[in-house]
Amino acid sequence: MAPDLAPDPAPEPQRPAPGLGAPPTPVPVPPAAIQDLDLAPLSAWASLDPAALLAAAGQLELSFVWPREADDPRELSEIPELRLWSLRADAAHPWLPLVLERAGGQLTRHVAMLLPHGFHRQEGIRFAPESLDLWLTHRLFLLDGWLRSSGLNGRAGLGQMAAVLGYELDPNFWSRLPSAPSPASLGEQR
């Protein structure tokens, strides 16, 4: 007898993201896109410029539509196909953690797709501490540099992103890096 595969609940209807010009959310990621490692579901977000992505920080929700047996106890981050799609999405769109919704667990789930972790009934997701330290520091440096290259200062939002993952940035964290340029100073350099 074939297993009874029940799809995850249908995604809720899309609603406009609160940021100016942000595409609708949640973004459904259908099984065909997952199987083909197709990032087309993110195309509307990928078309945004860095300023629009920064303005939409914390708003993107991904809704994975993936068939599972009714008694499958795995979390989404434990399903290899979803992890592989998420790894590809993260590699192609390194700004993804910046725009993922935070309070409802989208950012945490995304990081769980990328890093070793465990689940605990009372504590929830627990990341391997050194892997999260390294990933978060790398991502903060990467996103800060990317935003600065567009004349944007997103350090406050990056600090909020880190806080969702359980990190309070030391006030001196950014002090050894170049200051974020102001748009006026970029105009003078041209």
N, C-alpha and C positions, 0 to 999 in steps of 0.2 A: 504494500500500500504506500502510495506517495505521501510524503509529509505534508501536512496542512500548512501552507505558507500564508501567513497573514501579512499584508503590507502594513507598514507603519501608518498611523492615522494620517488621513489626508491633510496636507498643509492648510493652515488657515488662509483665508483670502488675503491677497496682497494689499498692503496699505502704503501710501507714500511715506517714505522716511521723513522724519521731522526736519532734517537739514535742507537748506535751499538747494534745489536741483538734485537731491539724492534720489536714486532709483527706488522703486517700491521694494518693500521687504515684508514678509520673509521671501527668500529666493528658494524656490523648490529645486532640488538637485535630483533628477529622475534616475532610475536604474540604468538606463542606456548611457547617460553621461558618466555615471560612476564606472560602469564596465569599460567604457571606451576612453576613460581618463580625459573626457571632454570638458573643457572649462567654459563652454558657451554660457552656462547659467550665470557666470560672473561678468559677462561681456558688458552689461550696462554699467556696472561698477568700474570695470577696467577702463572704460572710456572717459572717466572723470579725471580732471587734472588734479595735481597734488593739493591745491587749495580747497577744492571741493571735497576731496577725500578727508582732509583734515577737519573740515566743517562737519562731515558726516561721521566723525569718530564715535564709536560705540553704538552704531545704529543698525548695522547689517545683521540679519538673522538668516542662517542657512537651515533649510528644512530638507533633510535627507529622506528620500522616498525609497525605501529598500525593503524587499520582502523578507520576512523572518518567520520562523516557526513560532506559534503562539506561546510556547513555553521556553523560548530562547532567553536565557537570563543575562546575556551579554549587554554591556553598555555599548552605545554606538562606537565609541573609541576602541572597542575590542574587536570590531568587525574589520578584517584585513582589507576588503575592497574599499571601505570608507576611509580607512587610514591612508591607503595608497592614493586615492583621489585627493585627500586633504594635503598629503605631502606634495603632490604635483601642483595643487592650487597655491600652496605656500611658496613653493620655489618660483612659480611664474609671477606671483603677486605678493612680494614681501610686505606690502602695506596691509595685507589682510588682517593681521592681529589688531592693527590700529582701528579699523572700521567695524570689527565684530562687536556685537552687543555684549555688554559686560555683566550687568546685574542678574540676568537670567541664566548665565552659565555658558553662553556661546563661546566666549574667548577661552574659558577654562577647558571646554570640550575640544576646541581646536588645538590647544597646546597639548592636550592628552592624546590627540591623534598623532602628534609629532614626537613625543618624548616618552621614555619609560615611566610607568606609573602603576599604582595599585589602587584598589577601591577598599574603603573601610566603611562599615555601616554607620558609625557615628561621625567619622571625620570626613567622609566623602573621598574625593580624589586626593591621593598623596603622590607627588612627583618624586623621583630620585633627586635629592637636593642639589647635587653638583650639576646634573644635567639641566635642571631648571635655571640655576645660577648662570651657567654658561650661555644657554639659549637666550635668556632674558637680557643679559648684558650685551650679547652680540646683536640682538634685535633692537635694543635701544640705540646702540651706536649706528646701526644701519639706517633706522628710520630717522634719527636725528640728522645724519648726513644727507639723506635723501630730501628731507624737508628743507634743510638749510640751503641745499643747492637750488631750491626754488624760491629762496628768500623768505621762508616761513619758519616760525618758531613754534614748535609743537611740544616743547619740553614739559609743560604742565600736563598736557594730555598723555604724554608718555609716562609721566610719573603716576597718573591715575591708572593707566594700563598695568603698570607694575604693581600697584596697590591691590588690584583685583586678584593678582596672582600671589598675594601675600608678602609683597616687598614694599618697604618704605625706603625710598631712596635717600641716602645721606645727602644733606644739603650741599656737600662738596662734590657730589657725583659728577656734575657737569663742569666743575671748575677747571679740570685739566684739558677740557676740549675747547676748541675755538668757540667764541660766542656766536650765537645765531645772528646772522647779518640782518639788518633792517632792509626793507625794500628800497629805501632811499640810498643806502650805501651800495646796493647792487647797481642802481642806476649810475652812480658815480664811477663804478669800475668798468662800465661798458664803453 
